[in-house]
Amino acid sequence: MSSLASLFGPFSPVVRATVERSLAEAFTTEEIDGALRITTACAYPSGGLVRVTLRGGARELLASDEGEALGEALGAGIILPDPEKLVRPFVSNRGLSIRGGVLSTDFFTPEDAAVSVAHVANVAKDLADWLYSHGGVRRRHDFKRLLSAFLINRFKDQVAETRLLGASQKSHKFPAVISFANGRKFIVDPVINDPASINARVVANLDVKARHDPLIQQRIIYDDAEPWKSADIALLQVGATVVPFSRSQEVIERIAEETRKAA
């Protein structure tokens, strides 16, 4: 995704007006870092709506899914040993390219924006449907790896293992912290169904939460495919808000977007 962003500058007023006229009747659009992100009527198997991002210059545009179709599958626990190689024939047969997990079109003119956006949205939806039908789900042993794969695929170099100081001045390591240009951070902390893991994650999150830092958001993610004791879930809530893995993608996307837009 970042490689695509580096190729283009912001839209000119004329191109933006032309694109918006082309899209207005069919889609909801918003400006994201000089690009336009369109929420379409197509839906992924999870129920989330497919989004397509437009980037471009004076007369040529490019549409992509920003890696969301593959991210949808990874977030659901689909096992993909070599995802790009696996899906390339599926994607190319439908007239799109894939690179770095991102589906994209060839260049087109602003007048063709609506048709191109609809095409990417439909291919992204069909690809996610196909992966759900053909992929294997093996969450029990791969829970933390699957969550990490989704975060890396969606947030690229924004997410990294990070040490943060708690109120006690002790440093705590978190495997996935999303950092934003506005200085805010979003901790996405997976926990396994084990007393040692539960205690460690509660202590780390509670200590960071005690700083009362308005720039830090925290969520603990647990694998709801496993049987959990209600007492253990309640204990996790002491450290931070708890989110089941089955809902983690939509929650992470929503909080990340809110955090990115915050002043």
N, C-alpha and C positions, 0 to 999 in steps of 0.2 A: 504493500500500500504506500509506504513512504517513497519508494522508487517512482511510482506514478506521480505523486504530489510534487516531486522535484522537477518534473518535466514541464510544469505549467505555472503560469502566473495567475493572478485574479482575473475574473471575467471583466470585460469592458462593459460599460453601461448599455451599449447597443446590443451586444451579444446576450447579456443577461435579460434584457427586455424581450428579445426574440424568443429565447428559451422559455421564459415564464409564460409568454402568450401561448406557446406550443403545449405547455404542460398544465396550464391553469384549470382546464375543464376536467382533467382526469386524475391529477395527483396533488398531494400536499408537499410543498417544497420548503426547505430552510437552508440558509447559507452556513457552511461549515468551513472555516479556514480558507476562504476564497473559492470554494467549490459549492455546488448545489447538491443537497441530499434530498431524494424524493422518496416518500413513503407511498408504496403502491397498494393496490387492492389484493395482490397475491399473498398467500399465507404459507408459511413453513409448517411442517408437521406438528411443531410445538404450539402453533396458533399465532406466533409472532408474524407481523406483516413484513414482507420483503422490502428492503430499502436499496435504492440504486444511487450511486454518486456520479455526478457529472463534473468533469474538469475540461478546460480547454483554453483556446486563445481567441484570436480575432474571427476566424472562420471555420475552425475545425474543433470538434469536441470528441471526448472519449467517455464512455459510460462503463462503470464497474460495480461489482457487488461488494467491494472492499473486503473480500474474504468471508462474508457472512454465511454463504451456503455451506462451505466446509466447516466453519465454526459452529453452525447449527448441529451438524452431525457429531462433531467432536464433543460438544457440550452435552449431547444426549447419550454419550457413551458408546458411539459407534467405533469399532476397531478398524483403523485404516493404516496398514503397515507402510504404504507408500502412496499417500492420498493423491498427489498431483499426477503421478503416472497412471494410477487407477482410473481417474476421472477424465483424463485428457481426451481419449476418443469420444466419450459422451459429450464433452463440451465442444470439441472441434466439429463434430458432426452437426452441431446446431449453430455453427457459424461464429462461435466465440473463441477467445484464447484464454489460457490460464497460465499465470506466472506468480510464483510466491503464494499460491493458494487463492489468488484473486481472479475472478472471471472478468473479462473485459471485451469490449467491441473493438473493431477497427475505427478509424476516424470517420466522422460524419459531420454534416452541416447543422447549424442550429435549427433549421426548419424540420429536420428529421429527429429532433430530440424525443418527442413523445413516442414514436415508433421504436426507437432504439432503447429507451428506458423500459418500455413494455416487454421488449424481447429479452433483455437481460433479466428482468424480474421473473419472467416465465421459465427461462433456462435455470435460474437459481432455484426456483421452487421445484422444478422437475428433478434437478440434481439432488436436492435434499430428500425428496420422495424416494428417489432411486437408491440412495445410500441407506435410508431407513429400511428399505425392502431387502437389500443385499448385504448390508453390514451385520456384523455380530456384536452383540452387547455383552461386555464382560466387566462390569463396573466394580465388582467386589475387590479385585486385586489391583485395579488400575485407576481407582478413584482420584488420587492426588495427581497422577500423571495426566489423566483426561482433563481435569480442571486446569492444570498448567498449560496443556496444549491449546485449550480454548482461549486462555488469557493471552498467550503469546501470539496466536493467530489473529486475535481481535485487536490487541493493543500494541503489538510489535515492541519497539524499544521503549515504550512508556512503562512497561512492567518489568520489575526486577526484584531479586532477593534483596532485602533491605534491613538494616539494623536501625531501630528507633529507641530513643531514650524514654523510659517511663518516669512517673512522678518520683520514684525512689532513686532516680539517676542511674538505674541499672539499664544496660543495653539489651534489647530483645531482638532476636532474629525472626523475620517474617519471610516466608518463601515467595510471596507475591504482593508487591505494593505498586499500585498504579500511581504515577506522578503526573501532574498536570502543569501546564505553562503558568497558571495563576498561583502556583505554589502549594496547592492543595494536594493531599495524598489520600488514597483509598486502599485500606488494608483488606485483602481477600485471603482469609486464613483457613485452610482446610484442617479438619480434625478427624482422626480415625476413632473407631469405637473401642477404645482401650483406656484404662484408667490413667496411665502415665501421660498419654497424649492429651486427654481431656484436661487434666490438672495443669499441664504445661501451657496449653492454649488459654485457659482461663487466667492463669497468673500473668502471662505476657499481655493479654488484651486488657485486663483490669488495670495493670500498672500504667499502660499507655493512656487508657481512658481517663485515669485519675489526673492526667495533666490538664484536662478540659481544654484541649487545643481545638479551636473551631475549624482549623484547616485539615483536620484528620477525620476521615470516616472509617468505620470498622464493621466488618461482617465476618462471622465464623460460618464456614460451610461444612455441613455433615452429609454423609452418604445415607439418604433415606431408603436405599434399597436394602439396608441392613436393619435388623431389629434393635431399637434403642430403648433404654429405660427412660421413662418420663423424668425421673430424678436427675439423670445425666444431662438431658436436654435443658432442664431448669438450671443446672449448675453452669452450663455453657452460657446461658443468657446473662449470668452475672458478669461475664467478661465482655460480651458484645452481643448485638442482635444476631440471632441464629437463622440461617437460611438452608433449607433442604437442597441437595444437589439438583434434584429434578426441576427446581425453579430458579437455580442460580443464574442461568444465562440472562433471563429477562430482568432479574433484580440487579445484576451487575451492570447491564446495559443502561438501565434507568438511572441508577445512582451515579454511574460514570458521567452520563450526559448532564445530570443536575450539577455535579461537581465541576464539570468543565465550564458550565455557563455561570457559575457563581462568581460574584465580584470578589 
